Amino acid sequence: MIYMKSMTLPTIIAAGIYNAQVASRGRDITKNRKTTMFELELPLEDGGVSYINSQSCPIQRHTIICAKPGQMRHTRLPFLCRYVHFIVHEGTICDMLLGMPNFIDIQDISKIEAIFADIIRFHESGLEQDKVMLGSAILSLIYQLFEQGQYSVYRDKLKSNNKKTIERAIAYIQDNLTGDLRLETVAEHVAFSPIHFHNCFKASTGMTLCEYVTDQRIKKAINLLISTDLTLSEIAYECGFSSQSYFSYAFKKAMGMTPRQYEKEIYQRYDQS
């Protein structure tokens, strides 16, 4: 819970779109500099690497950069982003910002993109009424990033604290692809509650257990399709699918074509090589 000790609103200094390659005049990496304000940046494309103090992070569209006053930062190019730079010296908002990770992985990037676009539009308009909207937008952005930052910290702790347990679970899955791999079954094998195991597994792999199991079964099915003469029913059984029809459905959903269409395409590539 956040206790509102004071509410000092940010003073926005600059907002817009920044192309580091243009500004750096042919250099591959920007100069190392000390920040004097808060700098929130939303990459518009995957690119180089961002460095803040001793931390580094690949520049990706779903990762927000949150630099704080007094930090040392530089960037390996390319780097194209939307940005908002602002000052806030004290109060609850300042504390929230200081507590955020330097790099925040965003789940719903479209919402953050819309807020950044609003901030830039209201900042550039110069209309009095848009100053109210600008204040609302920057507060919304800070709140969304704070929430996502808290989740990122929680997820990273789950990932680091349960690495060996997830490795055991993955080994169990690989050895039992034809068996019962429901959440409750795998969670029981590693002595976790289903809910806690779900959270740990997704934090570590980026997928739910069901998504991961299906992915591994599809990979095994691909290998059997191109290296054996098994029927689709036999492949479905060997990979742990409940029926041939469900196997075909899952395969097409994952690969964009039926198992036989995939097999035919692979053989055609081989014949042409």
Summary of the structure (lengths in Angstrom):
residues: 273
radius of gyration: 24.4
end to end distance: 62.4
largest distance: 72.8
contacts: 775
relative contact order: 0.09
helix: 54%
strand: 17%
